[in-house]
């Protein structure tokens, strides 16, 4: 009832603040806070049906990344993967370092994506600009393009794996950004 409405209002206010704040680069910790605000809202709607697990290596929290990467991917889990699932839905968000890369995995145990559909989504993501407005692609393409444009390298961006009715995982690969370079140039 009221407590839920209040949680929702506070979470929504936090999300809006992040979305409109000018800074396009945030710490991993801030990005996760944003994702958690979103999850609190969804939990009010889906609490009985979807369990969310976050496995984030603490060491990555101070690193920097573009904002609003994880939230659209988590949203995708709800809107595509788990929409039809009556119970036992699961979303797993993992974050860790791999060499000089920052990796996130967002997976759900929902409907999955049929192989030909997955092929189409991957093709769409390769194209610079979105022509095909398959609903499934929009959020993913937007995130992928923002990463590609910022880092100008094909080694960064999204990769999707899916096994229908078993699991869909979106992998996010980013450079390991400590923010050191900017601190140094700012000191001059």
C-alpha positions as CSV (number, residue, x, y, z in Angstrom):
1,X,0.0,0.0,0.0
2,X,1.4,3.4,1.1
3,X,4.8,2.1,1.9
4,X,5.1,0.7,-1.6
5,X,4.0,3.9,-3.1
6,X,6.6,5.7,-1.1
7,X,9.3,3.3,-2.1
8,X,8.2,3.7,-5.7
9,X,8.2,7.5,-5.5
10,X,11.6,7.7,-3.9
11,X,13.1,5.3,-6.4
12,X,11.5,7.1,-9.3
13,X,12.8,10.4,-8.1
14,X,16.3,8.9,-7.9
15,X,16.1,7.5,-11.3
16,X,15.0,10.8,-12.9
17,X,17.8,12.6,-11.1
18,X,20.4,10.3,-12.6
19,X,18.8,10.3,-16.1
20,X,18.8,14.1,-16.3
21,X,22.1,14.8,-14.5
22,X,24.6,16.0,-17.1
23,X,27.4,13.6,-16.3
24,X,27.5,10.9,-18.9
25,X,30.2,9.0,-17.0
26,X,29.5,7.6,-13.5
27,X,31.2,5.2,-11.2
28,X,30.2,1.6,-11.3
29,X,28.8,2.1,-7.8
30,X,26.6,5.0,-9.0
31,X,25.4,2.9,-12.0
32,X,24.5,0.1,-9.8
33,X,22.6,2.4,-7.4
34,X,20.6,3.5,-10.4
35,X,19.9,-0.1,-11.4
36,X,18.8,-0.8,-7.9
37,X,16.3,2.1,-7.8
38,X,14.8,0.6,-11.0
39,X,14.8,-2.9,-9.4
40,X,13.0,-1.6,-6.3
41,X,10.2,-0.3,-8.5
42,X,10.0,-3.5,-10.5
43,X,10.1,-5.6,-7.3
44,X,6.9,-4.0,-6.2
45,X,5.2,-5.2,-9.4
46,X,7.0,-8.6,-9.8
47,X,8.1,-9.5,-6.2
48,X,6.3,-12.9,-6.2
49,X,7.5,-13.8,-9.7
50,X,11.0,-12.6,-10.1
51,X,14.1,-13.0,-7.9
52,X,17.0,-10.7,-8.6
53,X,20.6,-11.5,-7.7
54,X,23.5,-9.1,-7.9
55,X,27.0,-10.5,-7.9
56,X,29.3,-7.6,-8.2
57,X,33.0,-7.7,-7.3
58,X,33.5,-4.9,-4.8
59,X,36.8,-3.9,-6.4
60,X,35.0,-2.6,-9.5
61,X,32.8,-0.1,-7.7
62,X,35.2,2.9,-8.1
63,X,35.8,2.3,-11.8
64,X,34.1,4.6,-14.3
65,X,31.6,3.8,-17.0
66,X,28.9,5.4,-19.2
67,X,25.7,5.8,-17.2
68,X,22.4,4.0,-18.0
69,X,24.0,0.8,-19.4
70,X,22.6,-1.7,-16.9
71,X,19.1,-0.4,-16.4
72,X,18.0,-0.8,-20.0
73,X,19.4,-4.4,-20.0
74,X,17.6,-5.3,-16.8
75,X,14.4,-3.7,-18.2
76,X,14.8,-6.0,-21.2
77,X,14.8,-9.0,-18.9
78,X,11.4,-8.0,-17.5
79,X,9.8,-6.8,-20.7
80,X,10.9,-9.6,-23.0
81,X,12.3,-12.5,-21.0
82,X,10.0,-12.7,-18.0
83,X,6.8,-11.1,-19.1
84,X,5.1,-14.4,-19.6
85,X,6.6,-16.2,-16.6
86,X,4.1,-16.8,-13.8
87,X,6.7,-17.8,-11.2
88,X,10.4,-18.6,-10.5
89,X,11.7,-15.8,-12.8
90,X,15.3,-15.0,-12.1
91,X,17.6,-12.1,-13.1
92,X,21.3,-12.3,-12.4
93,X,23.5,-9.3,-12.7
94,X,27.3,-9.9,-12.5
95,X,30.1,-7.5,-12.7
96,X,33.9,-8.2,-12.6
97,X,37.2,-7.4,-14.2
98,X,38.8,-9.5,-16.9
99,X,42.3,-8.3,-17.7
100,X,42.0,-4.7,-18.7
101,X,38.2,-5.0,-19.3
102,X,35.2,-4.4,-17.2
103,X,32.6,-7.0,-17.8
104,X,28.9,-7.1,-16.9
105,X,26.5,-10.0,-17.5
106,X,22.8,-9.5,-17.3
107,X,20.9,-12.8,-17.6
108,X,17.4,-14.1,-17.1
109,X,15.8,-17.5,-17.2
110,X,12.8,-16.4,-19.3
111,X,11.5,-17.0,-22.8
112,X,14.8,-16.6,-24.6
113,X,15.3,-15.6,-28.2
114,X,14.7,-17.9,-31.1
115,X,17.9,-18.5,-33.2
116,X,16.7,-16.6,-36.3
117,X,15.5,-13.7,-34.2
118,X,18.8,-13.6,-32.3
119,X,20.6,-13.5,-35.7
120,X,18.5,-10.5,-36.7
121,X,19.2,-8.7,-33.4
122,X,22.9,-9.3,-33.8
123,X,22.8,-8.0,-37.4
124,X,20.9,-4.9,-36.3
125,X,23.5,-4.3,-33.7
126,X,26.3,-4.4,-36.2
127,X,24.7,-1.7,-38.3
128,X,25.5,1.8,-37.3
129,X,22.0,3.0,-37.3
130,X,18.8,1.3,-36.5
131,X,16.4,0.8,-39.4
132,X,14.6,-2.3,-38.2
133,X,12.5,-1.4,-35.2
134,X,12.0,-4.7,-33.6
135,X,11.0,-3.9,-30.1
136,X,13.6,-6.3,-28.7
137,X,16.4,-4.4,-30.3
138,X,15.8,-0.8,-29.3
139,X,17.2,-0.8,-25.8
140,X,20.1,-3.0,-26.7
141,X,21.0,-1.1,-29.8
142,X,20.9,2.2,-28.0
143,X,23.2,0.9,-25.3
144,X,25.5,-0.8,-27.8
145,X,25.8,2.3,-30.0
146,X,26.5,4.6,-27.1
147,X,29.4,2.3,-26.0
148,X,30.7,2.0,-29.6
149,X,30.6,5.7,-30.2
150,X,32.3,6.5,-26.9
151,X,35.2,4.0,-27.2
152,X,35.4,3.8,-31.0
153,X,36.4,0.2,-30.9
154,X,34.6,-3.0,-31.8
155,X,36.0,-4.9,-28.8
156,X,33.7,-2.9,-26.6
157,X,29.9,-3.2,-26.6
158,X,27.2,-5.9,-26.1
159,X,27.1,-9.5,-27.0
160,X,24.0,-11.6,-26.6
161,X,23.7,-15.3,-26.0
162,X,20.4,-17.1,-25.8
163,X,18.9,-20.5,-25.4
164,X,15.2,-20.4,-25.9
165,X,13.2,-21.2,-22.7
166,X,16.5,-21.6,-20.8
167,X,18.5,-18.4,-20.5
168,X,19.4,-15.2,-22.2
169,X,22.6,-13.4,-21.3
170,X,23.8,-10.0,-22.4
171,X,27.5,-9.4,-21.9
172,X,28.7,-5.8,-21.7
173,X,32.4,-5.2,-22.3
174,X,33.9,-1.9,-21.4
175,X,37.5,-0.6,-20.9
176,X,38.8,-0.5,-17.4
177,X,38.5,3.2,-16.6
178,X,40.0,4.3,-13.4
179,X,39.5,8.0,-14.1
180,X,43.2,8.6,-13.5
181,X,43.9,10.2,-16.9
182,X,41.4,13.0,-16.2
183,X,42.6,13.6,-12.7
184,X,46.1,14.0,-14.1
185,X,45.2,16.4,-16.9
186,X,43.0,18.3,-14.5
187,X,46.0,18.9,-12.2
188,X,48.0,20.7,-14.8
